[in-house]
Amino acid sequence: MRDIGLLILRLTMGGVMLSHGLPKLMNYAEYSEKFPDPIGLGPTISLIAAIGSEVFCSLLVIIGFKTRYVVAPLIVTMLVAFFIVHANDPFQQKELAFLYLMGYIAIAFTGAGKYSVDKN
């Protein structure tokens, strides 16, 4: 049962995050004109980093490949979203970033489970 729970968690976390990243990837030119620069890397690098974590890392989480490593960029992305991008927002506006953060932290501690490429 534990492994089914981890599979559901991975599919949900990766799949829903993918829905945030794919529009950024598919509309890169539009996003690059207005993407925020929350940690001073420049808007282009910030957008590329967000796409990298939200699309490519999410795909790896879904299949369960190197899961404990690929959640690290997702954790960083959600830390930036929660503590910097939405720092002055009420909790209701930043709770989604918080929920993602907690889910990715849980995956980092538990691993992918046996229904994954990692099979751990």
Sequence and secondary structure as in RCSB ss.txt:
>XXXX:A:sequence
MRDIGLLILRLTMGGVMLSHGLPKLMNYAEYSEKFPDPIGLGPTISLIAAIGSEVFCSLLVIIGFKTRYVVAPLI
VTMLVAFFIVHANDPFQQKELAFLYLMGYIAIAFTGAGKYSVDKN
>XXXX:A:secstr
 HHHHHHHHHHHHHHHHHHHHHHHHHTHHHHHTT   TTSS HHHHHHHHHIIIIIIHHHHHHTSSHHHHHHHHH
HHHHHIIIIITTTS HHHHHHHHHHHHHHHHHHHH   SSSSS  
